[in-house]
């Protein structure tokens, strides 16, 4: 019986539709500020999203093509440099082999000179 006398005034004090009993400054509850709310239809927003997605897909495709072209160019440059390095290596080997042969011939000529004299 005591609880029944206490609860109704307590529930009345806890409700938010009236000012607090303490005398503090009190304002009406505010809703969120949404200036564009209710001006456009869902179909219009969905269409805008679809067109934006199409634009983004096209941009991504263009970027991928550009990146692929860049990678092809980089790969071509790497292949060209590797070929050049290999050609230089072979050229150096040919020079080395040629020089050795020339040195061998010089030694042979010296031996022949020594024998003839």
PAZAPA-4460 file (N, C-alpha, C; in steps of 0.05 Angstrom, whole numbers, plus 32768, in hexadecimal, padded with zeros to 4 digits):
% residues 117
    n_x    n_y    n_z   ca_x   ca_y   ca_z    c_x    c_y    c_z   seq   type   mol
   8010   7FE8   8000   8000   8000   8000   8011   8019   8000     1      X     A
   8028   8018   800D   803A   802F   800E   8046   8034   7FF2     2      X     A
   804C   801E   7FE4   8058   8021   7FC9   8044   802E   7FB6     3      X     A
   802B   8028   7FB8   8017   8033   7FA7   8014   8051   7FAB     4      X     A
   8019   805B   7FC2   8018   8078   7FC7   8031   8086   7FBD     5      X     A
   8048   8078   7FBC   8061   8085   7FB4   8065   8084   7F96     6      X     A
   805E   806F   7F88   8064   806B   7F6C   8056   807F   7F5A     7      X     A
   803C   8086   7F5C   8030   8099   7F49   803E   80B4   7F49     8      X     A
   8044   80C1   7F60   8052   80DA   7F5E   806E   80D8   7F53     9      X     A
   807C   80C1   7F58   8096   80BC   7F4E   8096   80B9   7F2F    10      X     A
   8082   80AB   7F25   807F   80A8   7F08   8079   80C3   7EFB    11      X     A
   8069   80D2   7F09   8062   80ED   7EFF   807B   80FF   7EFE    12      X     A
   808C   80FD   7F11   80A4   810D   7F12   80B9   8104   7EFD    13      X     A
   80B9   80EA   7EF6   80CC   80E0   7EE2   80C3   80E4   7EC5    14      X     A
   80AB   80EC   7EC0   80A2   80EF   7EA4   80B0   8107   7E98    15      X     A
   80B5   8106   7E7E   80C5   811B   7E71   80B4   8130   7E63    16      X     A
   809A   812F   7E66   8089   8142   7E58   8083   815B   7E69    17      X     A
   808F   815E   7E7F   808B   8176   7E8F   80A6   817F   7E9B    18      X     A
   80A8   8198   7EA3   80C2   81A2   7EAD   80CA   8194   7EC6    19      X     A
   80E4   8192   7ECB   80ED   8185   7EE4   80E5   8195   7EFC    20      X     A
   80E3   8187   7F12   80DA   8194   7F2B   80F0   81A5   7F38    21      X     A
   8109   81A2   7F2E   811E   81B1   7F3B   811F   81CE   7F33    22      X     A
   8110   81D6   7F1E   8110   81F2   7F15   8127   81F8   7F02    23      X     A
   8135   81E4   7EF9   814B   81E8   7EE5   813F   81F2   7ECB    24      X     A
   8150   81FE   7EBA   8148   8207   7EA0   813E   81EE   7E91    25      X     A
   8128   81F1   7E83   811C   81DA   7E75   8114   81E2   7E59    26      X     A
   811B   81D1   7E46   8114   81D6   7E2A   8105   81BE   7E1F    27      X     A
   80F6   81C3   7E09   80E8   81AD   7DFC   80FD   819B   7DEF    28      X     A
   80F8   8181   7DEE   810B   816F   7DE0   810C   8176   7DC3    29      X     A
   8125   8178   7DB8   8128   817F   7D9C   812D   8167   7D8B    30      X     A
   8124   8169   7D72   812A   8153   7D60   8143   8159   7D50    31      X     A
   814E   8146   7D42   8167   814A   7D33   8162   815D   7D1C    32      X     A
   8176   816D   7D16   8175   8181   7D00   817A   8173   7CE6    33      X     A
   8166   816F   7CD6   8169   8162   7CBC   815C   8174   7CA7    34      X     A
   816B   8186   7C9B   815E   819A   7C89   8153   818D   7C6F    35      X     A
   815E   8177   7C66   8154   816B   7C4D   8140   8154   7C52    36      X     A
   8138   8150   7C6A   8126   813A   7C70   810B   813F   7C64    37      X     A
   8101   812B   7C55   80E6   812D   7C4B   80E3   813B   7C30    38      X     A
   80FA   8145   7C25   80F8   8154   7C0B   80FA   8142   7BF3    39      X     A
   8108   812B   7BF6   810C   811A   7BDF   80FF   80FF   7BE4    40      X     A
   80F9   80F1   7BCF   80ED   80D7   7BD2   8103   80C2   7BD3    41      X     A
   80FB   80AB   7BDD   810E   8095   7BDF   8118   808C   7BC3    42      X     A
   8106   808C   7BB0   810D   8084   7B95   8122   8096   7B89    43      X     A
   811F   80B0   7B8F   8133   80C4   7B84   814E   80BF   7B91    44      X     A
   814F   80BA   7BAC   8168   80B5   7BB9   8174   809B   7BAF    45      X     A
   8164   8087   7BAB   816E   806D   7BA1   8179   8071   7B85    46      X     A
   816C   8080   7B74   8177   8086   7B59   8191   8094   7B5A    47      X     A
   8194   80A8   7B6C   81AD   80B6   7B70   81C3   80A4   7B79    48      X     A
   81BD   8092   7B8B   81D0   807F   7B95   81D9   806C   7B7E    49      X     A
   81C6   8064   7B6E   81CD   8052   7B57   81DF   8060   7B43    50      X     A
   81D8   807A   7B3D   81E9   8089   7B2A   8205   808E   7B36    51      X     A
   8206   8094   7B50   8220   8098   7B5D   8230   807E   7B5C    52      X     A
   8224   8068   7B61   8232   804E   7B60   823C   8049   7B44    53      X     A
   822C   8050   7B2F   8235   804C   7B14   824D   805E   7B0E    54      X     A
   824D   8076   7B17   8263   8089   7B13   827C   807E   7B20    55      X     A
   8279   8074   7B39   8290   806A   7B48   829B   8051   7B3A    56      X     A
   828A   8040   7B2F   8293   8028   7B21   82A3   8030   7B08    57      X     A
   8299   8044   7AFA   82A7   804E   7AE2   82C2   805A   7AE9    58      X     A
   82C3   806A   7AFF   82DC   8075   7B08   82F0   805F   7B0F    59      X     A
   82E6   804B   7B1D   82F7   8035   7B25   8302   8026   7B0D    60      X     A
   82F1   8022   7AF9   82F9   8015   7AE0   830F   8025   7AD2    61      X     A
   830B   8040   7AD1   831E   8051   7AC4   8339   8051   7AD3    62      X     A
   8337   8052   7AEE   8350   8051   7AFE   835F   8037   7AFA    63      X     A
   834F   8020   7AF9   835C   8006   7AF5   8369   8005   7ADA    64      X     A
   835C   8010   7AC5   8369   8010   7AAA   8382   8020   7AAA    65      X     A
   8381   8037   7AB8   8399   8049   7AB9   83AF   803B   7AC8    66      X     A
   83A9   802E   7ADE   83BD   801F   7AEE   83C8   8008   7ADD    67      X     A
   83B7   7FFA   7ACE   83C1   7FE4   7ABE   83D4   7FEE   7AA8    68      X     A
   83CD   8005   7A9C   83DF   8011   7A88   83FA   8018   7A95    69      X     A
   83F9   8023   7AAC   8411   802B   7ABB   8422   8013   7AC1    70      X     A
   8415   7FFD   7ACA   8424   7FE5   7AD0   8430   7FD8   7AB7    71      X     A
   8421   7FDA   7AA0   842C   7FD0   7A87   8445   7FDF   7A80    72      X     A
   8444   7FFA   7A83   845B   800B   7A7C   8473   8004   7A8F    73      X     A
   846D   8001   7AA8   8483   7FFA   7ABB   848F   7FDF   7AB4    74      X     A
   847E   7FCB   7AAD   8488   7FB1   7AA6   8498   7FB2   7A8D    75      X     A
   8490   7FC2   7A79   849F   7FC5   7A60   84BA   7FD1   7A66    76      X     A
   84BB   7FE5   7A78   84D5   7FF1   7A7F   84E7   7FDD   7A8D    77      X     A
   84DB   7FCD   7A9F   84EB   7FB8   7AAD   84F6   7FA4   7A9A    78      X     A
   84E5   7F9B   7A87   84EE   7F87   7A73   8504   7F92   7A62    79      X     A
   8501   7FAB   7A5A   8515   7FB8   7A49   8530   7FBA   7A59    80      X     A
   852E   7FC2   7A72   8547   7FC4   7A82   8554   7FA9   7A86    81      X     A
   8543   7F94   7A8B   854E   7F79   7A8E   855C   7F70   7A74    82      X     A
   854F   7F75   7A5E   855B   7F6D   7A44   8575   7F7C   7A3F    83      X     A
   8576   7F95   7A46   858E   7FA5   7A42   85A4   7F9A   7A54    84      X     A
   859E   7F94   7A6D   85B2   7F89   7A7F   85BD   7F6E   7A75    85      X     A
   85AB   7F5E   7A6A   85B4   7F44   7A60   85C5   7F48   7A47    86      X     A
   85BD   7F5A   7A36   85CE   7F60   7A1E   85EA   7F6A   7A26    87      X     A
   85EA   7F7C   7A3A   8604   7F86   7A44   8615   7F6F   7A50    88      X     A
   8608   7F5D   7A5E   8617   7F47   7A6A   8623   7F35   7A54    89      X     A
   8613   7F2F   7A3F   861D   7F1F   7A29   8634   7F2D   7A1B    90      X     A
   8631   7F48   7A17   8645   7F57   7A0A   865F   7F56   7A1A    91      X     A
   865D   7F59   7A34   8674   7F58   7A45   8681   7F3D   7A44    92      X     A
   8671   7F27   7A43   867C   7F0C   7A41   868B   7F09   7A27    93      X     A
   867F   7F14   7A11   868D   7F13   79F7   86A7   7F21   79F8    94      X     A
   86A7   7F39   7A04   86C0   7F48   7A06   86D4   7F38   7A16    95      X     A
   86CB   7F2C   7A2D   86DD   7F1D   7A3E   86E8   7F05   7A2E    96      X     A
   86D6   7EF7   7A21   86E0   7EE0   7A11   86F3   7EE9   79FB    97      X     A
   86ED   7EFE   79EE   86FE   7F08   79D9   8719   7F11   79E4    98      X     A
   8719   7F1E   79FA   8732   7F27   7A07   8743   7F0F   7A0E    99      X     A
   8736   7EFB   7A19   8745   7EE3   7A21   8752   7ED6   7A08   100      X     A
   8742   7ED5   79F3   874D   7EC9   79DA   8764   7ED9   79D0   101      X     A
   8761   7EF4   79D1   8777   7F05   79C8   8790   7F01   79D9   102      X     A
   878C   7EFF   79F3   87A3   7EFA   7A05   87B0   7EDF   79FF   103      X     A
   87A0   7ECB   79F9   87AB   7EB1   79F3   87BB   7EB2   79D9   104      X     A
   87B1   7EC0   79C5   87BF   7EC3   79AC   87DA   7ED2   79B0   105      X     A
   87D9   7EE6   79C1   87F2   7EF5   79C7   8807   7EE3   79D4   106      X     A
   87FE   7ED3   79E7   8811   7EC0   79F4   881C   7EAC   79E0   107      X     A
   880B   7EA3   79CE   8814   7E90   79BA   8829   7E9D   79A8   108      X     A
   8823   7EB6   79A0   8836   7EC4   798F   8851   7EC8   799D   109      X     A
   8850   7ECE   79B7   8869   7ED1   79C7   8879   7EB7   79C7   110      X     A
   886B   7EA1   79CB   8878   7E87   79CC   8886   7E81   79B1   111      X     A
   8876   7E87   799C   8882   7E82   7981   889A   7E93   797C   112      X     A
   8899   7EAC   7986   88B0   7EBE   7982   88C8   7EB3   7991   113      X     A
   88C3   7EAA   79AA   88D9   7E9F   79BA   88E5   7E87   79AD   114      X     A
   88D4   7E76   79A1   88DE   7E5E   7994   88EF   7E65   797B   115      X     A
   88E6   7E78   796D   88F4   7E7F   7954   890F   7E8D   7959   116      X     A
   8911   7E9A   796E   892A   7EA9   7973   8940   7E98   797F   117      X     A
***
